[in-house]
């Protein structure tokens, strides 16, 4: 495994249960309708899906949390849900996982975000979203920051999972940094904005190649122009005060840029890709958990890459188990 020997990899993985990571961000429900297609509708040129089953999974930042727990880490969660059945279901799921929901607050003015995907023959046909994307109110923002302060002494890393649904803001990031004070807790961000300036105060961000290209003002990350990306990446790291920038590049693997100018390219680990749903959640979850367990940036990136290689070989919003990762390294 490039950049990481098996003995060291297992040492980091075995440290996961001792490493508690706080996940804060946009909590969502991933609703799947599974079916088959055998004909086209006579009413419009669209496939007719015969529904065979439905399932409901943790999505958004809740899927990041699920990844951490599935792979053997300890976790805390904070975010907003609606005063509805889906929000209560999510809180119940957290408790089944052994995670208290003290950091999850109910906002009666916004519904729990639900993404419904219709899947036929292992292919996604369409997705529709139920959501409100207005900024979270000041009252709830104060509650979120107060919760961060209450758990600060037992946290080794923080993940900000931003799906641009109204929770993550510059005010929240700064409040988070203030809450942890002088504690050496790295803040990781999975971004969904074109302007990364809102995340100033974070230590590491994990955009995909399209998000990174937009943020850095370059045409593309992958392809022959990649050697020119380094300058833009180092400029972004310098301007935002980052320690690391991990860009996921699909079939091209990942590229880790560190403060100081170094670039570490990691080839893709996936043998077969069936579904990339939630792959970014897996990457940031394993990346942050590995650093919390004592890995350096490169070691953490390698483990995150292998975890992503496992999860894209599964259909639907999936997670990776600790045993799967141990067997792979």
NORCOR-V475977 format. One record per pair of residues at least 24 apart in sequence whose C-alpha atoms are under 7 Angstrom apart, sorted by the first residue. I is the first residue (numbers start at 1). GAP is how many residues later the second one is. D is the distance in whole Angstrom. If there is no record, write none. Layout:
i:gap:d
I:GAP:D
I:GAP:D
This chain:
i:gap:d
3:295:7
3:296:7
4:295:6
6:323:6
9:320:7
10:316:7
12:278:6
12:281:6
12:282:7
12:283:6
15:278:5
16:56:6
16:57:5
16:273:7
16:277:6
17:55:5
17:56:5
17:57:6
19:54:6
19:55:6
19:137:6
19:270:7
19:273:6
19:274:6
20:53:6
20:54:4
20:55:5
20:134:7
20:135:5
20:136:6
21:53:6
21:54:5
21:55:6
21:134:6
21:135:6
21:136:5
21:137:6
21:268:7
22:53:6
22:54:5
22:55:6
22:133:6
22:135:6
22:136:5
22:137:6
23:38:7
23:42:6
23:53:6
23:54:5
23:55:6
23:135:6
23:136:5
23:137:6
24:37:7
24:53:6
24:54:5
24:55:6
24:135:6
24:136:5
24:137:6
25:36:5
25:53:7
25:54:6
25:135:6
25:136:5
25:137:6
25:142:6
25:143:6
26:34:6
26:35:5
26:53:6
26:135:6
26:136:6
26:137:6
26:139:6
26:141:6
27:32:7
27:33:5
27:34:5
27:35:5
27:52:6
27:53:7
27:54:7
28:30:6
28:31:5
28:32:5
28:34:7
28:84:7
28:85:5
28:86:6
29:27:7
29:28:6
29:29:5
29:30:5
29:84:6
29:85:5
29:86:6
30:26:6
30:27:5
30:28:6
30:29:5
30:84:6
30:85:5
30:86:6
31:24:6
31:25:5
31:26:6
31:83:7
31:84:6
31:85:5
31:86:6
32:24:6
32:84:6
32:85:5
32:86:6
33:84:6
33:85:5
33:86:6
34:84:6
34:85:5
34:86:6
35:84:6
35:85:5
36:84:5
36:85:6
37:83:6
49:71:7
60:103:7
61:100:5
63:218:6
64:217:5
64:218:6
64:221:6
67:215:6
67:218:6
67:252:5
67:253:6
68:217:6
68:218:7
70:249:7
70:250:6
70:251:5
70:252:7
71:249:6
71:250:4
71:251:4
72:250:6
73:216:7
77:24:7
77:26:6
77:27:7
78:25:4
78:26:5
78:66:7
79:24:7
79:25:5
79:26:6
80:24:6
80:25:5
80:26:6
80:27:7
81:24:6
81:25:5
81:26:6
81:30:7
81:31:5
82:24:5
82:25:5
82:26:6
82:28:5
82:29:4
82:30:4
83:24:6
83:25:5
83:28:7
84:27:7
86:26:6
87:25:6
103:41:7
103:44:6
122:193:7
132:33:7
133:32:4
133:33:5
134:32:5
135:31:4
135:32:6
136:30:6
136:31:5
145:30:6
145:31:6
145:34:7
148:28:7
148:31:6
149:30:5
149:31:7
152:28:6
156:29:5
156:136:5
157:28:5
157:29:5
157:30:6
157:131:7
157:135:6
158:28:6
158:29:5
158:30:6
159:28:6
159:29:5
159:30:6
160:28:6
160:29:5
160:30:6
161:28:6
161:29:5
162:28:6
162:29:5
162:30:6
163:29:6
164:28:6
164:29:7
169:29:6
170:28:5
170:29:6
173:26:7
173:28:7
174:27:7
177:24:7
188:100:7
190:94:7
197:43:7
200:40:5
202:40:7
203:39:5
203:40:5
203:41:7
204:38:6
204:39:6
204:40:5
204:41:6
205:39:7
205:40:5
205:41:6
206:39:6
206:40:5
206:41:6
206:78:7
207:39:7
207:40:5
207:41:6
208:39:5
208:40:5
208:41:6
209:38:6
209:39:6
209:40:5
212:35:7
222:27:7
233:24:7
234:27:6
266:36:7
268:37:7
269:36:6
269:37:6
269:40:5
270:39:4
270:40:6
272:41:6
273:39:5
273:40:5
274:38:6
274:39:5
274:40:6
274:41:6
275:37:5
275:38:7
275:39:6
275:40:5
275:41:6
276:36:5
277:39:6
277:40:5
278:39:5
278:40:7
279:29:6
279:32:6
279:33:6
282:25:7
282:26:6
282:37:7
283:24:7
283:25:6
